[in-house]
């Protein structure tokens, strides 16, 4: 049986739904999360608990240390290997997460962007954010309108690709397939909630993270190389706690900052998902349980004409 895709904004409850869904269909979960791949980033990435991972096998969590690189290409490689293993045992893979870049790479390919150039990368990282934005505005205004300008790593990468190829970065990014694959097989689902409900859930999640020891976890990870890992340092929560530990914000202001950043991230996720893939969206009420949502997904999938057709994954 080909994989099922389940996505939605952060704190929408997709992970709990994926577990319930997996229990019903004999499935295993592949995490599509660019931060859960790192060992030790547990509280801030909202990794499933030990009990949850014991109930349902999870893949692509804790696969690299903070001193190791990880990118979309490696995600695709490991995800395909996990899918082959899961399906080889007669089970169903459920790709669940909210990292659009990873979904994009797995479904549509990695695009034609070149590999990093170490010398050029060092030069660009030494430039100011204002200089990078000015160059991006001149050479690729489309990407400038779409990029998170506070994410230095992505900003540097966009300018790097433009310099190497002489072409706009926006023309070299992989696109979601317009036809075929999961998009037309009734196997791609999105979870959404009323804005007020989602904001409440985000705020409560962040409160729980701090209560569970996010500050202490961040202190420990700093000793293991968190600051030197540019990708991991972009993770919402850790980045703000590091600023708190440097004396830039009070603890309460840090918590509120994380809540704001998480709300903004959820909004960007929804915009991206709605514009990139023809998902079967499920509006989740505040009282609906993950079990009830899983039942809804199964009913909708079983009602799809292609539900019984073991359509192959886009990546084989």
TAZIMO-V90215 format. One record per residue. N is the residue number from 1. OMEGA is omega as a letter, one per 40 degrees, with the letter a starting at -180 (NA if undefined). NEAR is the number of other C-alpha atoms within 12 Angstrom. D_FIRST is the distance of its C-alpha to the first C-alpha in Angstrom with 2 decimals. Layout:
BEGIN
{{N	OMEGA	NEAR	D_FIRST} {N	OMEGA	NEAR	D_FIRST}}
END
This chain:
BEGIN
{{1	a	28	0.00} {2	a	34	3.81} {3	i	44	6.59} {4	i	45	8.93} {5	i	49	12.53} {6	a	47	15.42} {7	a	45	18.95} {8	a	45	22.52} {9	i	39	26.02} {10	i	41	27.24} {11	i	36	28.15} {12	i	46	26.17} {13	a	40	24.37} {14	a	41	20.81} {15	i	43	20.57} {16	i	33	21.57} {17	a	41	19.14} {18	i	48	16.22} {19	i	38	17.49} {20	i	31	17.76} {21	a	37	14.30} {22	i	38	12.94} {23	a	28	15.30} {24	a	25	14.08} {25	a	26	10.34} {26	a	24	10.72} {27	i	34	10.06} {28	a	41	12.15} {29	i	45	14.00} {30	a	46	14.92} {31	i	44	18.32} {32	a	40	19.15} {33	a	39	22.85} {34	a	39	25.54} {35	i	43	27.82} {36	i	36	25.71} {37	a	39	25.31} {38	i	35	29.01} {39	i	29	30.27} {40	i	33	32.90} {41	a	42	31.96} {42	a	30	30.85} {43	a	32	32.87} {44	i	42	33.06} {45	i	39	29.33} {46	i	34	28.50} {47	i	32	26.22} {48	i	32	24.68} {49	i	19	27.14} {50	i	13	27.10} {51	i	12	26.38} {52	i	21	23.34} {53	i	24	21.97} {54	i	14	22.80} {55	a	22	20.83} {56	i	31	17.58} {57	i	29	17.14} {58	a	37	17.77} {59	i	33	17.58} {60	i	36	19.95} {61	i	34	22.80} {62	a	25	26.17} {63	i	26	25.41} {64	i	24	28.79} {65	a	23	32.35} {66	i	29	34.51} {67	a	22	36.28} {68	i	21	33.23} {69	i	23	31.90} {70	a	29	28.37} {71	a	28	27.14} {72	a	31	24.26} {73	i	25	24.05} {74	i	22	23.60} {75	a	38	21.00} {76	a	32	18.86} {77	a	22	19.51} {78	i	26	18.69} {79	i	39	15.60} {80	i	29	14.09} {81	i	21	15.32} {82	i	29	13.84} {83	i	38	10.29} {84	i	25	10.88} {85	a	19	12.39} {86	a	27	9.93} {87	i	26	6.98} {88	i	15	10.00} {89	i	15	10.87} {90	a	17	7.94} {91	a	26	7.49} {92	i	34	5.98} {93	i	42	8.28} {94	i	46	10.64} {95	a	49	13.16} {96	i	46	16.29} {97	a	46	19.81} {98	i	39	22.55} {99	a	35	23.50} {100	a	38	23.32} {101	a	31	24.31} {102	i	37	21.30} {103	a	43	18.83} {104	a	30	21.01} {105	a	31	21.03} {106	a	38	17.29} {107	a	38	16.65} {108	a	31	19.93} {109	a	25	21.41} {110	i	27	24.46} {111	a	23	27.04} {112	a	21	30.31} {113	a	28	32.18} {114	i	21	34.14} {115	a	19	34.05} {116	i	22	36.61} {117	a	21	40.26} {118	a	14	41.86} {119	i	12	45.39} {120	i	20	44.54} {121	i	24	42.29} {122	i	15	45.26} {123	a	18	47.55} {124	i	30	45.35} {125	i	25	44.81} {126	i	16	48.61} {127	i	20	48.94} {128	i	17	49.30} {129	i	22	46.66} {130	i	18	49.17} {131	i	20	49.51} {132	i	32	45.78} {133	i	30	45.46} {134	i	18	48.44} {135	i	25	46.98} {136	i	33	43.61} {137	a	24	45.49} {138	a	17	47.36} {139	a	25	44.58} {140	a	29	41.42} {141	i	21	42.16} {142	i	17	38.64} {143	i	29	37.17} {144	a	27	40.15} {145	a	14	39.25} {146	a	22	35.66} {147	i	26	36.10} {148	a	22	36.92} {149	i	24	40.48} {150	i	21	40.73} {151	a	25	37.95} {152	a	28	40.10} {153	a	28	37.31} {154	i	29	35.59} {155	i	35	38.99} {156	a	38	40.08} {157	a	36	36.91} {158	i	44	37.35} {159	i	43	40.98} {160	a	36	40.23} {161	i	33	37.83} {162	a	34	40.43} {163	a	26	43.18} {164	a	23	41.33} {165	a	21	40.08} {166	a	18	42.68} {167	i	23	40.01} {168	i	28	38.81} {169	a	34	35.93} {170	a	28	34.40} {171	a	21	33.98} {172	i	22	32.09} {173	i	25	29.32} {174	i	25	25.77} {175	i	26	24.72} {176	i	31	21.54} {177	a	22	20.26} {178	a	17	21.95} {179	i	16	19.48} {180	i	22	15.93} {181	a	31	12.95} {182	a	39	11.95} {183	a	30	15.46} {184	a	27	15.14} {185	i	33	11.60} {186	a	35	12.65} {187	i	43	10.55} {188	a	37	13.69} {189	i	41	16.14} {190	i	42	19.64} {191	i	42	22.01} {192	a	35	25.69} {193	i	30	28.84} {194	a	18	32.42} {195	a	22	34.31} {196	i	15	36.75} {197	a	22	34.09} {198	i	31	32.21} {199	i	28	35.55} {200	a	22	36.42} {201	i	25	33.20} {202	a	33	33.77} {203	a	26	37.35} {204	i	22	36.54} {205	a	30	33.88} {206	i	37	36.42} {207	a	26	39.08} {208	i	19	36.92} {209	a	30	36.21} {210	i	29	39.93} {211	a	18	40.74} {212	i	17	38.25} {213	a	21	40.04} {214	a	36	38.70} {215	i	35	42.16} {216	i	24	42.46} {217	i	28	38.99} {218	i	36	39.97} {219	i	24	43.25} {220	a	23	41.54} {221	i	31	39.07} {222	i	27	42.04} {223	a	17	43.48} {224	i	21	40.31} {225	a	24	40.31} {226	a	32	38.70} {227	a	25	41.44} {228	i	19	40.97} {229	a	26	37.23} {230	i	25	37.37} {231	a	30	33.68} {232	a	40	33.74} {233	i	30	37.07} {234	a	28	35.52} {235	i	35	33.58} {236	a	39	34.98} {237	a	40	36.92} {238	a	44	37.81} {239	a	37	39.61} {240	i	35	41.72} {241	i	41	42.47} {242	i	34	43.74} {243	i	26	46.10} {244	a	26	47.23} {245	i	22	47.93} {246	i	16	49.98} {247	a	13	52.09} {248	a	16	51.03} {249	i	19	49.84} {250	a	18	50.46} {251	a	24	47.69} {252	i	19	47.55} {253	i	17	47.57} {254	i	30	44.74} {255	a	35	42.61} {256	i	26	43.35} {257	i	27	42.62} {258	i	35	39.15} {259	i	33	38.56} {260	a	22	39.73} {261	a	28	37.64} {262	i	34	34.50} {263	a	31	35.25} {264	i	22	35.77} {265	i	30	32.54} {266	i	32	30.60} {267	i	26	32.34} {268	i	23	31.45} {269	a	31	27.78} {270	i	30	27.77} {271	a	18	29.70} {272	a	28	27.36} {273	a	32	24.12} {274	a	23	25.70} {275	a	15	26.95} {276	a	24	24.02} {277	i	35	20.84} {278	i	26	20.35} {279	i	32	18.81} {280	a	30	18.65} {281	i	29	21.48} {282	i	30	22.29} {283	a	24	25.94} {284	i	28	26.34} {285	a	20	29.67} {286	a	21	31.65} {287	a	14	31.48} {288	a	21	27.79} {289	i	18	26.03} {290	i	26	22.65} {291	i	24	21.62} {292	i	22	22.70} {293	i	35	20.87} {294	i	32	17.54} {295	i	24	18.35} {296	i	26	19.14} {297	i	38	15.88} {298	i	29	14.02} {299	a	18	16.68} {300	a	22	16.46} {301	a	29	12.73} {302	i	18	13.14} {303	a	15	16.18} {304	a	18	14.59} {305	a	15	14.83} {306	a	22	11.61} {307	a	24	9.63} {308	a	15	8.70} {309	a	19	8.14} {310	a	19	4.99} {311	a	23	7.28} {312	i	21	7.88} {313	i	32	9.17} {314	a	27	12.96} {315	i	26	13.89} {316	NA	18	12.04}}
END
